[in-house]
């Protein structure tokens, strides 16, 4: 799936697929985001009992990842 085809808000499971990590790891990283008040982990928002990851936050996380060359659009390949 291309980045422009992603919904504005993704589930934790969808985010795990995009990042190619396991579901358990994705939930742990979302939990870490909330425990550290947004300093670490996968950015997410709680809507009622649901957790959602904004596409814009996910793209920012990918672009800021260590090893991604400056100016390289890593999310264009997703």
Secondary structure, DSSP 8 states (H G I E B T S, - for coil): --GGGS-SEE-HHHHHHHHT--HHHHHHHHHHHHHTTTSSS---EEETTEEEEEHHHHHHHHHTSTT--TT--GGG--
